[in-house]
Amino acid sequence: MKRLVVYQSATGFTAQYAAWIAEELSCGAKELKQVSAAEIAQCDSVIFGGWIMGGNISGLEKLRKMNPAKLIVFGVGAMSDSEQVRNSLKNQNHLEVIPFFYLEGGLAFEKMGFFPKMMLKTLHKAIAKKENRTEQEEDMLKRFEGSFDHSDRERLAPLLKEVQEI
């Protein structure tokens, strides 16, 4: 069975998870911009990962247009893992029938471009001004104060189990 890990990473967290997955599955890992539709067509399964901004998994729509035979998706974000976060991402990215896994990564403000950095700072200020914040907003408020890395190879276990059962 030919597998390929394809990813789109902005600050390195998604690339790290992609490398770990490829190592565990003994397969290749490539950035989305380096993969062609012809290469995707040769794979029995594609494990795709993208970083999350505003609830969208970066690169997912581009990969979908390549029409992989079997697709498994992971999204890497800065939020704590919860059922609410996973369900929201599944719905927003139309992953109801596609295996999806959320992997907590982190924030690397020093590696971010101007626009994403400004979006996060604006969001942080808006949340800070709210009087009755939700638990998720309180978590966001703490996390958006500075850079951090919560990547953990052990978070891959459910995804790896899913891939190996194919």
GROMACS elastic network, one bead per residue, 0.5 to 0.9 nm:
[ bonds ]
;  ai    aj funct       b0    kb
    1    43     6  0.77654   500
    1    44     6  0.60270   500
    1    45     6  0.79537   500
    2    27     6  0.78601   500
    2    42     6  0.75706   500
    2    43     6  0.50592   500
    2    44     6  0.52906   500
    2    45     6  0.67543   500
    2    46     6  0.87431   500
    3    22     6  0.88859   500
    3    25     6  0.82151   500
    3    26     6  0.88216   500
    3    27     6  0.61077   500
    3    28     6  0.74701   500
    3    43     6  0.56051   500
    3    44     6  0.60221   500
    3    45     6  0.50322   500
    3    46     6  0.57762   500
    3    47     6  0.75797   500
    4    22     6  0.75539   500
    4    27     6  0.60278   500
    4    28     6  0.53684   500
    4    29     6  0.59339   500
    4    30     6  0.76908   500
    4    40     6  0.80431   500
    4    43     6  0.67830   500
    4    44     6  0.85696   500
    4    45     6  0.67626   500
    4    46     6  0.50808   500
    4    47     6  0.62736   500
    4    48     6  0.83838   500
    5    18     6  0.62998   500
    5    19     6  0.82341   500
    5    21     6  0.73825   500
    5    22     6  0.61808   500
    5    27     6  0.74017   500
    5    28     6  0.61632   500
    5    30     6  0.63570   500
    5    31     6  0.84870   500
    5    45     6  0.87929   500
    5    46     6  0.58677   500
    5    48     6  0.58443   500
    5    49     6  0.77602   500
    6    18     6  0.73100   500
    6    28     6  0.85134   500
    6    29     6  0.56866   500
    6    30     6  0.50206   500
    6    31     6  0.56010   500
    6    32     6  0.56407   500
    6    35     6  0.77819   500
    6    46     6  0.69494   500
    6    47     6  0.61630   500
    6    49     6  0.64014   500
    6    50     6  0.86848   500
    6    63     6  0.85658   500
    7    14     6  0.68814   500
    7    15     6  0.66658   500
    7    18     6  0.65766   500
    7    29     6  0.75991   500
    7    30     6  0.64469   500
    7    32     6  0.54047   500
    7    33     6  0.87766   500
    7    47     6  0.82475   500
    7    48     6  0.55093   500
    7    50     6  0.56269   500
    7    51     6  0.86202   500
    7    58     6  0.89952   500
    7    59     6  0.78369   500
    8    14     6  0.68927   500
    8    15     6  0.72338   500
    8    30     6  0.87907   500
    8    31     6  0.57416   500
    8    32     6  0.56833   500
    8    33     6  0.79114   500
    8    48     6  0.83502   500
    8    49     6  0.64309   500
    8    51     6  0.67555   500
    8    58     6  0.66362   500
    8    59     6  0.61701   500
    8    60     6  0.87251   500
    9    12     6  0.56950   500
    9    13     6  0.68613   500
    9    14     6  0.50868   500
    9    15     6  0.55767   500
    9    16     6  0.88991   500
    9    31     6  0.78477   500
    9    49     6  0.81802   500
    9    50     6  0.61862   500
    9    51     6  0.59498   500
    9    58     6  0.82227   500
    9    76     6  0.89863   500
   10    13     6  0.78789   500
   10    14     6  0.77693   500
   10    15     6  0.84598   500
   10    50     6  0.88078   500
   10    51     6  0.70642   500
   10   111     6  0.78454   500
   10   112     6  0.72534   500
   10   113     6  0.88083   500
   11    14     6  0.77924   500
   11    15     6  0.82934   500
   11    51     6  0.87678   500
   11   107     6  0.78273   500
   11   108     6  0.63105   500
   11   109     6  0.85069   500
   11   110     6  0.87741   500
   11   111     6  0.55525   500
   11   112     6  0.64873   500
   12    15     6  0.50818   500
   12    16     6  0.61105   500
   12    17     6  0.87719   500
   12   108     6  0.85215   500
   12   111     6  0.86548   500
   13    16     6  0.51614   500
   13    17     6  0.64519   500
   13    18     6  0.86981   500
   13    51     6  0.79146   500
   13    76     6  0.71049   500
   13    77     6  0.84761   500
   13   104     6  0.88603   500
   13   105     6  0.55765   500
   13   106     6  0.69256   500
   13   107     6  0.84094   500
   13   108     6  0.88889   500
   13   149     6  0.80693   500
   13   151     6  0.69765   500
   14    17     6  0.51550   500
   14    18     6  0.60851   500
   14    19     6  0.86012   500
   14    49     6  0.65272   500
   14    50     6  0.62644   500
   14    51     6  0.61186   500
   14    74     6  0.89156   500
   14    75     6  0.78533   500
   14    76     6  0.58737   500
   14    77     6  0.86430   500
   14   103     6  0.87514   500
   14   105     6  0.74872   500
   15    18     6  0.50005   500
   15    19     6  0.61500   500
   15    20     6  0.86544   500
   15    29     6  0.88665   500
   15    31     6  0.81348   500
   15    49     6  0.83925   500
   15    50     6  0.87733   500
   16    19     6  0.51822   500
   16    20     6  0.63096   500
   16    21     6  0.87052   500
   16   151     6  0.82560   500
   17    20     6  0.50816   500
   17    21     6  0.61305   500
   17    22     6  0.85805   500
   17    49     6  0.82945   500
   17    76     6  0.84043   500
   17   103     6  0.83026   500
   17   105     6  0.86422   500
   17   151     6  0.77917   500
   17   152     6  0.83987   500
   17   153     6  0.72965   500
   17   156     6  0.80880   500
   18    21     6  0.51188   500
   18    22     6  0.60974   500
   18    23     6  0.85230   500
   18    29     6  0.64494   500
   18    30     6  0.84118   500
   18    47     6  0.86138   500
   18    48     6  0.83019   500
   18    49     6  0.70226   500
   19    22     6  0.51617   500
   19    23     6  0.61128   500
   19    24     6  0.86241   500
   19    28     6  0.84330   500
   19    29     6  0.64279   500
   20    23     6  0.51063   500
   20    24     6  0.61705   500
   20    25     6  0.86286   500
   20   153     6  0.69476   500
   20   156     6  0.84016   500
   21    24     6  0.51093   500
   21    25     6  0.61034   500
   21    26     6  0.82962   500
   21    27     6  0.83855   500
   21    29     6  0.83619   500
   21    47     6  0.87200   500
   21   153     6  0.86875   500
   21   156     6  0.73493   500
   21   159     6  0.87276   500
   21   160     6  0.74200   500
   22    25     6  0.51484   500
   22    26     6  0.56365   500
   22    28     6  0.56319   500
   22    29     6  0.57726   500
   23    26     6  0.50373   500
   23    27     6  0.66492   500
   23    28     6  0.79900   500
   23    29     6  0.87784   500
   24    27     6  0.80235   500
   24   160     6  0.78223   500
   25    28     6  0.86201   500
   25   160     6  0.77258   500
   25   163     6  0.85655   500
   25   164     6  0.82426   500
   30    33     6  0.82102   500
   30    34     6  0.64074   500
   30    35     6  0.67959   500
   31    34     6  0.54199   500
   31    35     6  0.68477   500
   32    35     6  0.53800   500
   32    36     6  0.83304   500
   32    48     6  0.87125   500
   32    59     6  0.72999   500
   32    62     6  0.84437   500
   32    63     6  0.74150   500
   33    36     6  0.81141   500
   35    38     6  0.83690   500
   35    39     6  0.65155   500
   35    40     6  0.73177   500
   36    39     6  0.52247   500
   36    40     6  0.64408   500
   36    41     6  0.87216   500
   36    66     6  0.77210   500
   37    40     6  0.50023   500
   37    41     6  0.61243   500
   37    42     6  0.88436   500
   37    63     6  0.84361   500
   37    65     6  0.82597   500
   37    67     6  0.76010   500
   37    68     6  0.83055   500
   38    41     6  0.50576   500
   38    42     6  0.66398   500
   38    66     6  0.81575   500
   39    42     6  0.53406   500
   39    43     6  0.70295   500
   40    43     6  0.54038   500
   40    44     6  0.84896   500
   40    45     6  0.84391   500
   40    46     6  0.73740   500
   40    63     6  0.88676   500
   40    66     6  0.67209   500
   40    67     6  0.76270   500
   40    68     6  0.58367   500
   40    69     6  0.81960   500
   41    44     6  0.78844   500
   41    66     6  0.77164   500
   41    67     6  0.74271   500
   41    68     6  0.61348   500
   41    69     6  0.70768   500
   42    45     6  0.89942   500
   42    68     6  0.87969   500
   42    69     6  0.88571   500
   43    46     6  0.66725   500
   43    68     6  0.73923   500
   43    69     6  0.71982   500
   43    70     6  0.83600   500
   44    68     6  0.78789   500
   44    69     6  0.59522   500
   44    70     6  0.63266   500
   45    68     6  0.69296   500
   45    69     6  0.61145   500
   45    71     6  0.58609   500
   45    72     6  0.76744   500
   45   163     6  0.84540   500
   45   166     6  0.85583   500
   46    68     6  0.65345   500
   46    69     6  0.77574   500
   46    70     6  0.61642   500
   46    71     6  0.50618   500
   46    72     6  0.63290   500
   46    73     6  0.83824   500
   47    70     6  0.84642   500
   47    71     6  0.59764   500
   47    73     6  0.57981   500
   47    74     6  0.75524   500
   47   163     6  0.82293   500
   48    59     6  0.88791   500
   48    60     6  0.75728   500
   48    63     6  0.78812   500
   48    71     6  0.71874   500
   48    72     6  0.61641   500
   48    74     6  0.61742   500
   48    75     6  0.83884   500
   49    57     6  0.78844   500
   49    58     6  0.82661   500
   49    59     6  0.82545   500
   49    60     6  0.78443   500
   49    72     6  0.85724   500
   49    73     6  0.57407   500
   49    75     6  0.54768   500
   49    76     6  0.72274   500
   50    56     6  0.88308   500
   50    57     6  0.52407   500
   50    59     6  0.61948   500
   50    60     6  0.69030   500
   50    73     6  0.82052   500
   50    74     6  0.67574   500
   50    75     6  0.51840   500
   50    76     6  0.62484   500
   50    77     6  0.89007   500
   51    56     6  0.80832   500
   51    57     6  0.56551   500
   51    58     6  0.55654   500
   51    59     6  0.84434   500
   51    74     6  0.87310   500
   51    75     6  0.56861   500
   51    77     6  0.60190   500
   51   105     6  0.89183   500
   52    55     6  0.58446   500
   52    56     6  0.53988   500
   52    58     6  0.61898   500
   52    75     6  0.61979   500
   52    76     6  0.58855   500
   52    77     6  0.52071   500
   52    78     6  0.81722   500
   52    89     6  0.89158   500
   53    56     6  0.54943   500
   53    57     6  0.68921   500
   53    58     6  0.74420   500
   53    77     6  0.76701   500
   53   116     6  0.80309   500
   54    57     6  0.85864   500
   55    88     6  0.76919   500
   55    89     6  0.59255   500
   55    92     6  0.67447   500
   55    93     6  0.78700   500
   56    59     6  0.89323   500
   56    60     6  0.84493   500
   56    75     6  0.88339   500
   56    89     6  0.72786   500
   56    92     6  0.69839   500
   56    93     6  0.63564   500
   57    60     6  0.58593   500
   57    61     6  0.85031   500
   57    74     6  0.85330   500
   57    75     6  0.60381   500
   57    76     6  0.81262   500
   57    89     6  0.80853   500
   57    93     6  0.69633   500
   58    61     6  0.78893   500
   58    62     6  0.88015   500
   58    75     6  0.84762   500
   59    62     6  0.53408   500
   59    63     6  0.62931   500
   59    64     6  0.87147   500
   60    63     6  0.51721   500
   60    64     6  0.61298   500
   60    65     6  0.87776   500
   60    73     6  0.83337   500
   60    93     6  0.81952   500
   61    64     6  0.50051   500
   61    65     6  0.63716   500
   61    66     6  0.89945   500
   61    93     6  0.88067   500
   62    65     6  0.53383   500
   62    66     6  0.69949   500
   63    66     6  0.53056   500
   63    67     6  0.72377   500
   63    68     6  0.78421   500
   64    67     6  0.53015   500
   64    68     6  0.69194   500
   64    71     6  0.85836   500
   65    68     6  0.83029   500
   67    70     6  0.86733   500
   67    71     6  0.88253   500
   68    71     6  0.61114   500
   70    98     6  0.87889   500
   71    98     6  0.67617   500
   71    99     6  0.74767   500
   72    98     6  0.63109   500
   72    99     6  0.51141   500
   72   100     6  0.61768   500
   72   101     6  0.82513   500
   72   159     6  0.83526   500
   72   162     6  0.85559   500
   72   163     6  0.77042   500
   73    95     6  0.83607   500
   73    98     6  0.73003   500
   73    99     6  0.62342   500
   73   101     6  0.63311   500
   73   102     6  0.86247   500
   73   159     6  0.89075   500
   74    99     6  0.84316   500
   74   100     6  0.55550   500
   74   102     6  0.56074   500
   74   103     6  0.68148   500
   74   159     6  0.81228   500
   75    89     6  0.83989   500
   75   100     6  0.77524   500
   75   101     6  0.64256   500
   75   102     6  0.50226   500
   75   103     6  0.60609   500
   75   104     6  0.83639   500
   76    79     6  0.89252   500
   76   101     6  0.87157   500
   76   102     6  0.60845   500
   76   104     6  0.56710   500
   76   105     6  0.56647   500
   76   106     6  0.82525   500
   77    80     6  0.82975   500
   77    81     6  0.89565   500
   77   102     6  0.75758   500
   77   103     6  0.66385   500
   77   104     6  0.53084   500
   77   105     6  0.53726   500
   77   106     6  0.64154   500
   77   107     6  0.81301   500
   78    81     6  0.89391   500
   78   103     6  0.87447   500
   78   104     6  0.57789   500
   78   105     6  0.54608   500
   78   107     6  0.60848   500
   78   140     6  0.83484   500
   78   143     6  0.73393   500
   78   144     6  0.85204   500
   78   148     6  0.87010   500
   78   149     6  0.85824   500
   78   150     6  0.81047   500
   79    82     6  0.86197   500
   79    85     6  0.78459   500
   79   104     6  0.64102   500
   79   105     6  0.80596   500
   79   106     6  0.78795   500
   79   136     6  0.82981   500
   79   139     6  0.74346   500
   79   140     6  0.67513   500
   79   143     6  0.76064   500
   80    85     6  0.79823   500
   80   103     6  0.88808   500
   80   104     6  0.63066   500
   80   136     6  0.84516   500
   80   139     6  0.75652   500
   80   140     6  0.86966   500
   81    84     6  0.83749   500
   81    85     6  0.64770   500
   81    86     6  0.72924   500
   81   102     6  0.68533   500
   81   103     6  0.72141   500
   81   104     6  0.63178   500
   82    85     6  0.52125   500
   82    86     6  0.62663   500
   82    87     6  0.85877   500
   82   102     6  0.88002   500
   83    86     6  0.50958   500
   83    87     6  0.59726   500
   83    88     6  0.84165   500
   84    87     6  0.52599   500
   84    88     6  0.60625   500
   84    89     6  0.85987   500
   85    88     6  0.52260   500
   85    89     6  0.62102   500
   85    90     6  0.86162   500
   85   102     6  0.81789   500
   85   136     6  0.89057   500
   86    89     6  0.52260   500
   86    90     6  0.60947   500
   86    91     6  0.86440   500
   86   100     6  0.81839   500
   86   101     6  0.74656   500
   86   102     6  0.61940   500
   87    90     6  0.50474   500
   87    91     6  0.61494   500
   87    92     6  0.85394   500
   87    96     6  0.89643   500
   88    91     6  0.52710   500
   88    92     6  0.60736   500
   88    93     6  0.84928   500
   89    92     6  0.51578   500
   89    93     6  0.59207   500
   89    94     6  0.82238   500
   89    95     6  0.80062   500
   89   100     6  0.89489   500
   89   102     6  0.83956   500
   90    93     6  0.54020   500
   90    94     6  0.58279   500
   90    96     6  0.60161   500
   90    98     6  0.87526   500
   90   100     6  0.70821   500
   91    94     6  0.51279   500
   91    95     6  0.63085   500
   91    96     6  0.66177   500
   92    95     6  0.79172   500
   93    96     6  0.85466   500
   94    97     6  0.81438   500
   94    98     6  0.84035   500
   95    99     6  0.72184   500
   95   100     6  0.67904   500
   96    99     6  0.79449   500
   96   100     6  0.84887   500
   97   100     6  0.88036   500
   99   159     6  0.85163   500
   99   162     6  0.79546   500
  100   159     6  0.81238   500
  101   156     6  0.86724   500
  101   158     6  0.79289   500
  101   159     6  0.64706   500
  102   155     6  0.89215   500
  103   151     6  0.76708   500
  103   152     6  0.84804   500
  103   155     6  0.65959   500
  103   156     6  0.77093   500
  104   149     6  0.87478   500
  104   150     6  0.62643   500
  104   151     6  0.60425   500
  104   152     6  0.78985   500
  104   155     6  0.80891   500
  105   148     6  0.84228   500
  105   149     6  0.59728   500
  105   150     6  0.50935   500
  105   152     6  0.78197   500
  106   143     6  0.84618   500
  106   147     6  0.71492   500
  106   148     6  0.52692   500
  106   150     6  0.54786   500
  106   151     6  0.68071   500
  107   110     6  0.88556   500
  107   111     6  0.87938   500
  107   112     6  0.86230   500
  107   143     6  0.81250   500
  107   144     6  0.77621   500
  107   146     6  0.73631   500
  107   148     6  0.53595   500
  107   149     6  0.65514   500
  107   150     6  0.88584   500
  108   111     6  0.54942   500
  108   112     6  0.65537   500
  108   146     6  0.78359   500
  108   148     6  0.65264   500
  108   149     6  0.78090   500
  109   112     6  0.51497   500
  109   113     6  0.82908   500
  109   116     6  0.89569   500
  109   117     6  0.65328   500
  109   146     6  0.70051   500
  109   147     6  0.56879   500
  109   148     6  0.89168   500
  110   113     6  0.84409   500
  110   147     6  0.77814   500
  112   115     6  0.81670   500
  112   116     6  0.64567   500
  112   117     6  0.59725   500
  113   116     6  0.58798   500
  113   117     6  0.62091   500
  113   118     6  0.86490   500
  114   117     6  0.52995   500
  114   118     6  0.60848   500
  114   119     6  0.86404   500
  115   118     6  0.52019   500
  115   119     6  0.61520   500
  115   120     6  0.87400   500
  116   119     6  0.50455   500
  116   120     6  0.62765   500
  116   121     6  0.86588   500
  117   120     6  0.53198   500
  117   121     6  0.62759   500
  117   122     6  0.86593   500
  118   121     6  0.50608   500
  118   122     6  0.60303   500
  118   123     6  0.84755   500
  119   122     6  0.51566   500
  119   123     6  0.61034   500
  119   124     6  0.85496   500
  120   123     6  0.50063   500
  120   124     6  0.60050   500
  120   125     6  0.86087   500
  120   144     6  0.69701   500
  121   124     6  0.50016   500
  121   125     6  0.62553   500
  121   126     6  0.86652   500
  121   144     6  0.75146   500
  121   145     6  0.85611   500
  122   125     6  0.51913   500
  122   126     6  0.62359   500
  122   127     6  0.87006   500
  123   126     6  0.50888   500
  123   127     6  0.61726   500
  123   128     6  0.85023   500
  123   141     6  0.87963   500
  123   144     6  0.87538   500
  124   127     6  0.52830   500
  124   128     6  0.60733   500
  124   129     6  0.87682   500
  124   140     6  0.75428   500
  124   141     6  0.59059   500
  124   142     6  0.89640   500
  124   144     6  0.63599   500
  124   145     6  0.78569   500
  125   128     6  0.50554   500
  125   129     6  0.63718   500
  125   141     6  0.86123   500
  126   129     6  0.53495   500
  126   130     6  0.67645   500
  127   130     6  0.53121   500
  127   131     6  0.86175   500
  127   133     6  0.73653   500
  127   137     6  0.66269   500
  127   138     6  0.81050   500
  127   140     6  0.82214   500
  127   141     6  0.66961   500
  128   131     6  0.80083   500
  128   133     6  0.85204   500
  128   137     6  0.88352   500
  128   138     6  0.86681   500
  128   141     6  0.67791   500
  130   133     6  0.60679   500
  133   136     6  0.79487   500
  133   137     6  0.56838   500
  133   138     6  0.62575   500
  134   137     6  0.50629   500
  134   138     6  0.62607   500
  134   139     6  0.86504   500
  135   138     6  0.51088   500
  135   139     6  0.62965   500
  135   140     6  0.87028   500
  136   139     6  0.50599   500
  136   140     6  0.62190   500
  136   141     6  0.86435   500
  137   141     6  0.60663   500
  137   142     6  0.87166   500
  138   141     6  0.50646   500
  138   142     6  0.64783   500
  138   143     6  0.87448   500
  139   142     6  0.53544   500
  139   143     6  0.62272   500
  139   144     6  0.86768   500
  140   143     6  0.50682   500
  140   144     6  0.59444   500
  140   145     6  0.87538   500
  141   144     6  0.55601   500
  141   145     6  0.68647   500
  142   145     6  0.58345   500
  142   146     6  0.85248   500
  143   146     6  0.68214   500
  143   147     6  0.80442   500
  143   148     6  0.78974   500
  144   147     6  0.76402   500
  149   152     6  0.88405   500
  151   154     6  0.89341   500
  151   155     6  0.80832   500
  152   155     6  0.57004   500
  152   156     6  0.79317   500
  153   156     6  0.57745   500
  153   157     6  0.81619   500
  154   157     6  0.59810   500
  155   158     6  0.73529   500
  155   159     6  0.82592   500
  156   159     6  0.53734   500
  156   160     6  0.60118   500
  156   161     6  0.85574   500
  157   160     6  0.51930   500
  157   161     6  0.61132   500
  157   162     6  0.86929   500
  158   161     6  0.51247   500
  158   162     6  0.62819   500
  158   163     6  0.87952   500
  159   162     6  0.51401   500
  159   163     6  0.63142   500
  159   164     6  0.86830   500
  160   163     6  0.51532   500
  160   164     6  0.61125   500
  160   165     6  0.86079   500
  161   164     6  0.52323   500
  161   165     6  0.62633   500
  162   165     6  0.52861   500
  162   166     6  0.68148   500
  163   166     6  0.54948   500
